[in-house]
Amino acid sequence: MDTISERCPQGWPEMDRSSSVLLTKRAVDAAQPRGERYHVCDSKLAGFALRVEASGTKTFVVRYRADDGGRSAPRRFVTIGRYGTLTVDEARKQAKTLLGAAAKGDDPANERGKKRREITMTKLIDLYEEEGCFIQRGQRQGEPMKERTKAYTLARLRHHVGPLLGHKRVSEIGTGEIERFVRDVAAGKTARDEKTGPRKRIIVRGGDGAARKVVRDLSAVFSFANRRGIMTVNPVEKASVRKTDNRRERFLTLEEVAKLGAAFDALEAEGANPKAIAIARLWALTGCRRDEIAGLRWSEVDFERGLLILADSKTGKSIRPLGAAAIALLHAVDRDPEASFVFPAELGDSHYQGTKRLWPKVIQKATLPGVTPHTLRHTMGSTAVSSGEALALTGAILGHANLRSTAIYAHVQNDPSKRAADRVTKKIANALAGKLRDTRQRGDAVR
């Protein structure tokens, strides 16, 4: 029997060449996700393969050479469909048809590209959901979006692009349409507040911020379409629109942190849920993102070294040094031996999610309108830098991606970043406790 390397056209990315595999239902079911995308080629039908994403999604694909084949002929790649929507036999039948047409000199991928160039924007967004929701930049480039990021991205596209451009064919979209689209979203033409069911509403906000976010999403969709041969240019790139927020990131002064701490104390005295209060305090004391604390597991807390070892943060695995105040707060949490989460939900197996109800009360009592939990992350960073901490140490506290190496984990208990976390957290902890005099006298500029 031919080996996979013999049966597959050259150029298959991340190919599994370990053995011959006849793609059957059993073989497809047995293909498990890995850390990255890979392909399993069929041992019987050359050019037919299964693509397995890191997320576990399985898709049937074919690859061939156009123009009657030959080594100099361009390679073509065609997606047949997802496993589950198609059976293995149905996918194999379609693959035979496509490969048979290619053998006769036709170019099925090019023909499909021509048809796709006439699809509407709504259909393009549907295709992007199925095949294109991957991170475009940074160290995690090429990895699937996290589920919540994907949901928010698609919601913005469907709520803004759908009403204004959804009916247009992709070939009709140019820079003029993009600029007009951005102006309309900024002017609030897509904003709506609609009741969709008992205790359910769809609230879509327009404005400049919404326009900037959705035009970034739209640029990613067009880049995807360009890679698929559906479009030849990305009209967003040449459009006269602002693609970044360029806003000044809000952070709290230590006096404002003191007001926040007083609000925590007052709400706790009034009977607020202690889990919500503890989560909010840890936001301030660690600089972590919201779900990094709300969804924290005990397995990610290393008391001995004074670390959080987050298995799956926004930037992947991330290691954060903890200050003494944060460690003391975690030690004080009542641990449920049955729960893996530090802050388990009141019902079910998930983590506690009631901070959304607490936070509006906090900022109202503290008279800090517009402050969000993410503001506390900026506050940790600004406090560190203004106190004289090096940018590298501030990056370590905040878990920036370039400080995630194994070497740093091995030595972080003796690393200056741990001592920096102690110094910065002490200032914020004193401010939360209303000890501003102590903060200024004993924790002045960090040396």
C-alpha positions in Angstrom: 0.0 0.0 0.0 1.3 3.5 -0.8 2.5 5.5 2.1 0.8 8.8 3.0 3.9 10.8 1.8 3.5 9.1 -1.6 -0.2 9.6 -1.8 -0.4 13.2 -0.7 0.6 16.1 -3.0 3.7 17.9 -1.8 3.0 21.1 0.2 0.4 19.8 2.6 0.9 21.8 5.9 1.4 20.0 9.2 0.9 16.6 7.5 0.7 13.4 9.5 3.1 11.1 7.6 3.4 8.5 10.3 1.5 5.7 8.5 -1.1 4.9 5.8 -4.6 5.8 6.9 -7.7 5.0 5.0 -10.2 7.7 6.0 -13.1 5.9 7.5 -15.6 6.9 10.2 -13.5 5.1 12.8 -10.3 6.8 11.6 -11.8 10.2 11.6 -13.3 9.8 15.0 -9.9 8.6 16.3 -8.1 11.8 15.1 -7.6 13.8 18.2 -6.7 17.5 18.4 -3.2 18.6 19.1 -1.6 21.9 20.0 -1.9 23.1 16.4 -3.7 22.3 13.1 -2.6 19.2 11.2 -3.8 17.1 8.2 -4.3 13.3 7.9 -4.1 12.2 4.3 -6.1 9.4 2.8 -4.1 6.3 1.7 -6.5 5.4 -1.1 -7.5 8.7 -2.8 -4.5 10.9 -3.5 -5.2 14.6 -2.5 -8.1 13.8 -0.1 -7.4 14.6 3.5 -8.9 15.4 6.9 -7.9 18.7 8.5 -8.0 18.7 12.4 -7.9 22.0 14.1 -6.5 22.6 17.6 -10.1 23.3 18.7 -11.1 19.7 17.6 -13.0 20.8 14.5 -12.6 18.3 11.6 -12.9 19.3 8.0 -12.5 17.4 4.7 -10.3 19.0 2.1 -8.7 18.2 -1.2 -5.5 19.5 -2.8 -4.3 19.2 -6.4 -2.2 20.8 -9.1 -4.0 22.9 -11.7 -3.3 23.1 -15.4 -3.2 19.3 -16.0 -0.8 18.8 -13.1 3.0 18.9 -13.4 5.5 20.1 -10.9 5.4 23.7 -12.1 1.6 23.9 -12.0 0.1 26.0 -9.2 -1.3 24.1 -6.2 -5.0 24.4 -5.4 -6.7 23.8 -2.1 -10.5 23.2 -1.7 -12.5 22.8 1.5 -15.2 20.2 1.1 -17.0 20.6 4.4 -17.1 19.7 8.1 -17.2 16.3 9.5 -20.6 15.8 11.0 -22.3 17.9 8.3 -20.8 15.5 5.9 -20.2 11.8 6.4 -16.8 10.3 5.3 -18.5 8.6 2.3 -20.2 11.9 1.2 -16.9 13.8 1.5 -15.0 11.1 -0.4 -17.6 11.2 -3.2 -17.2 15.0 -3.5 -13.4 14.7 -3.4 -13.5 12.2 -6.3 -15.6 14.6 -8.3 -13.3 17.6 -7.7 -10.1 15.6 -8.3 -11.6 14.0 -11.4 -12.4 17.4 -12.8 -8.8 18.5 -12.0 -7.4 15.5 -13.8 -9.4 16.5 -16.9 -7.7 20.0 -16.9 -10.5 21.9 -15.1 -9.7 24.1 -12.0 -12.5 23.5 -9.4 -10.9 25.8 -6.9 -10.7 28.7 -9.3 -14.3 28.1 -10.4 -15.4 28.0 -6.8 -13.4 31.2 -6.2 -15.3 33.0 -9.0 -18.6 31.9 -7.5 -17.5 33.0 -4.1 -16.6 36.5 -5.4 -20.3 36.9 -6.1 -21.5 35.9 -2.6 -23.0 38.5 -0.3 -21.3 40.0 2.7 -23.7 38.0 4.9 -22.6 34.8 3.3 -18.9 35.8 3.6 -19.4 36.4 7.4 -20.9 32.9 7.6 -17.9 31.5 5.8 -15.6 33.4 8.1 -17.3 31.9 11.1 -16.8 28.4 9.7 -13.2 28.7 8.5 -11.6 32.0 9.4 -11.9 32.8 13.1 -8.2 32.7 13.9 -6.0 35.1 15.7 -4.3 37.3 13.1 -1.3 38.8 15.0 1.0 38.2 17.9 2.5 35.0 19.4 -0.8 33.2 19.1 -1.2 34.0 15.4 -3.0 31.2 13.7 -4.6 29.8 16.8 -8.4 29.6 17.0 -10.1 32.6 18.7 -11.4 31.9 22.2 -15.1 31.1 22.2 -16.1 34.4 23.9 -13.8 36.5 21.6 -15.3 34.7 18.6 -18.9 35.3 19.8 -18.3 39.0 20.4 -16.6 39.4 17.0 -19.3 37.6 15.1 -22.0 39.6 17.0 -20.4 42.9 16.0 -20.2 41.8 12.4 -23.8 40.6 12.2 -25.3 43.5 14.1 -23.4 46.3 12.2 -22.2 44.8 8.9 -25.4 42.8 8.3 -27.9 45.7 8.3 -25.7 48.1 6.2 -23.7 45.9 3.9 -25.1 42.3 4.2 -27.1 42.4 1.0 -24.1 43.6 -1.1 -21.9 41.2 -3.1 -18.3 41.2 -2.0 -17.2 42.4 -5.4 -19.2 45.6 -4.9 -17.3 46.6 -1.7 -14.7 49.3 -2.1 -13.1 52.0 0.0 -16.1 54.3 -0.5 -18.5 51.7 0.9 -16.2 51.1 3.9 -15.9 54.8 4.7 -19.6 55.3 4.4 -20.2 52.2 6.6 -17.9 53.6 9.3 -19.7 56.9 9.3 -23.1 55.3 9.6 -22.0 53.1 12.5 -20.5 56.1 14.3 -23.7 58.0 13.7 -25.7 55.3 15.4 -27.6 53.9 12.4 -27.1 50.3 13.5 -28.0 51.0 17.2 -31.0 49.2 18.5 -32.6 48.0 21.7 -35.0 45.1 21.0 -36.7 42.6 23.2 -36.3 39.1 21.8 -38.0 37.1 24.5 -38.8 36.8 28.2 -36.0 38.6 30.0 -34.0 38.8 26.9 -32.9 41.8 24.9 -30.5 42.7 22.1 -28.8 46.0 22.8 -26.5 47.2 20.0 -24.7 50.5 20.6 -23.2 52.6 17.8 -20.8 55.4 18.1 -17.1 56.0 17.4 -15.9 53.1 19.6 -18.2 50.6 18.0 -17.2 51.8 14.5 -13.5 51.4 15.3 -14.0 47.9 16.7 -16.1 46.6 13.9 -13.9 48.0 11.1 -11.0 46.0 12.6 -13.2 42.9 12.5 -14.2 43.7 9.0 -10.6 44.1 7.9 -9.8 40.6 9.3 -12.8 39.2 7.3 -11.5 40.8 4.1 -8.0 39.4 4.8 -9.5 36.0 5.1 -11.4 36.5 1.8 -8.1 37.5 0.2 -6.4 34.3 1.4 -9.3 32.2 0.1 -9.1 33.9 -3.4 -12.5 35.5 -2.9 -11.1 39.0 -3.1 -7.9 40.4 -4.5 -7.7 43.4 -2.1 -8.7 44.4 1.4 -10.8 47.6 0.9 -10.3 48.6 4.6 -6.6 49.0 4.2 -6.9 51.9 1.8 -10.0 53.5 3.4 -9.7 56.7 5.3 -10.9 55.3 8.6 -9.4 55.0 12.1 -8.7 51.4 12.9 -7.3 51.8 16.4 -8.9 53.4 19.5 -6.0 55.7 20.3 -7.7 56.4 23.6 -5.9 57.3 26.9 -6.1 54.3 29.1 -7.9 55.2 32.3 -6.2 54.3 35.6 -6.8 55.2 39.2 -4.7 57.4 41.4 -3.9 56.1 44.9 -6.5 58.5 46.3 -9.1 56.9 44.0 -7.9 53.5 45.0 -8.7 54.5 48.6 -12.2 55.4 47.6 -12.6 52.1 45.9 -11.4 50.3 49.0 -13.9 52.2 51.2 -16.7 51.2 48.8 -15.6 47.5 49.1 -15.7 47.8 52.9 -19.1 49.5 52.9 -20.7 47.0 50.5 -19.2 44.0 52.4 -20.7 45.5 55.6 -24.1 45.8 53.8 -24.0 42.0 53.0 -22.5 41.9 49.5 -21.4 38.4 48.4 -18.0 37.8 49.8 -16.8 36.0 46.7 -17.6 39.1 44.5 -15.8 41.4 47.0 -12.7 39.1 47.1 -12.6 38.8 43.3 -12.8 42.6 42.9 -10.0 43.1 45.5 -7.8 40.6 43.7 -8.3 42.5 40.4 -6.8 45.5 42.1 -4.0 43.5 43.9 -2.9 41.4 40.9 -3.6 43.4 37.8 -5.1 40.3 36.3 -7.9 40.3 33.7 -11.4 39.8 34.9 -11.9 36.1 34.1 -8.3 35.3 35.1 -9.4 35.9 38.7 -13.1 35.0 38.5 -12.3 31.7 36.8 -9.1 31.0 38.8 -8.5 27.3 39.8 -6.7 26.2 42.9 -4.4 24.2 40.7 -3.2 27.5 39.2 -2.2 29.0 42.6 1.3 28.2 43.8 1.5 29.4 47.4 5.0 28.1 47.9 6.5 30.2 45.2 4.0 33.0 45.4 2.8 32.6 41.8 -0.3 32.3 39.7 0.3 29.8 36.9 -2.5 30.4 34.5 -3.1 27.6 32.1 -4.9 29.5 29.4 -4.8 33.3 29.6 -5.4 35.7 26.7 -1.7 35.1 25.7 -1.7 31.4 26.5 0.0 29.9 29.5 1.1 32.8 31.8 3.0 33.1 35.0 2.3 36.0 37.4 4.2 36.9 40.5 2.0 37.7 43.5 2.5 40.3 46.1 2.1 39.4 49.8 -1.3 41.1 50.1 -2.7 39.0 47.2 -1.3 35.8 48.7 -2.8 36.7 52.1 -6.2 37.3 50.5 -6.1 33.9 48.7 -5.1 32.2 51.9 -8.2 33.7 53.6 -10.6 32.3 51.0 -12.9 29.6 52.3 -11.9 26.6 50.2 -14.5 24.1 49.1 -12.8 20.7 48.9 -15.4 19.6 46.2 -14.6 22.6 43.9 -11.7 23.1 41.6 -12.4 26.8 41.3 -11.2 29.3 43.9 -14.6 31.1 43.5 -17.1 28.4 42.6 -20.6 29.2 41.4 -23.4 29.0 43.9 -25.1 26.4 41.6 -23.5 24.1 39.1 -19.9 23.3 38.2 -18.8 26.7 36.8 -17.1 29.6 38.5 -18.8 32.5 40.3 -20.1 35.1 37.8 -22.0 37.6 40.1 -19.4 40.4 39.9 -21.5 42.0 37.1 -24.1 42.8 39.7 -21.6 44.1 42.3 -19.5 46.3 40.1 -22.1 49.0 39.3 -22.7 49.4 43.0 -19.0 49.7 43.7 -18.3 52.5 41.3 -21.5 54.3 42.3 -20.6 54.2 46.0 -17.0 55.2 45.2 -18.2 58.0 42.9 -15.8 56.7 40.1 -18.1 56.7 37.0 -16.7 54.9 33.9 -14.2 52.8 35.9 -14.2 49.2 34.8 -12.5 46.1 36.3 -9.9 46.4 33.5 -9.1 49.9 34.8 -7.6 48.1 37.8 -5.2 46.3 35.5 -4.1 49.7 34.0 -3.8 51.0 37.6 -1.4 48.2 38.5 0.7 49.0 35.5 0.7 52.7 36.0 1.5 52.4 39.7 4.4 50.1 39.0 5.9 52.4 36.3 5.3 55.6 38.3 7.0 54.0 41.3 10.1 53.4 39.3 9.7 49.8 38.4 11.4 48.7 35.2 9.2 48.1 32.2 10.3 44.4 32.1 9.3 43.9 35.8 5.9 45.6 35.1 5.4 43.3 32.2 6.1 40.3 34.4 3.5 41.4 36.9 0.9 41.9 34.2 1.8 38.7 32.4 2.9 40.1 29.1 3.5 37.4 26.5 7.3 37.9 26.1 7.9 36.8 29.7 6.2 33.3 29.6 9.3 31.2 29.0 10.1 28.0 31.0 13.3 29.6 32.2 11.4 32.4 33.9 9.1 29.9 35.6 12.1 27.9 36.9 13.7 31.0 38.5 10.8 33.4 39.2 10.8 32.7 42.9 14.2 34.5 43.0 13.4 36.9 40.2 13.2 40.6 40.8 9.7 40.5 39.3 8.5 38.8 42.5 10.0 41.5 44.7 8.5 44.2 42.4 5.1 42.6 42.8 5.5 42.8 46.6 6.4 46.5 46.4 3.7 47.6 44.0 1.0 45.4 45.7 1.9 46.9 49.1 1.1 50.4 47.8 -2.2 49.4 46.3 -3.1 47.3 49.4 -2.4 50.3 51.7 -4.5 52.5 49.5 -7.4 50.1 49.5 -7.2 50.0 53.3 -7.2 53.8 53.4 -3.5 54.0 54.6 -2.4 56.7 52.2 0.0 58.2 54.7 1.7 54.8 55.0 1.8 54.5 51.3 3.6 57.8 50.9 5.9 57.6 54.0 7.0 54.0 53.9 6.4 53.0 50.3 7.5 56.1 48.4 9.4 55.8 45.2 10.5 52.2 44.8 14.3 51.7 44.8 
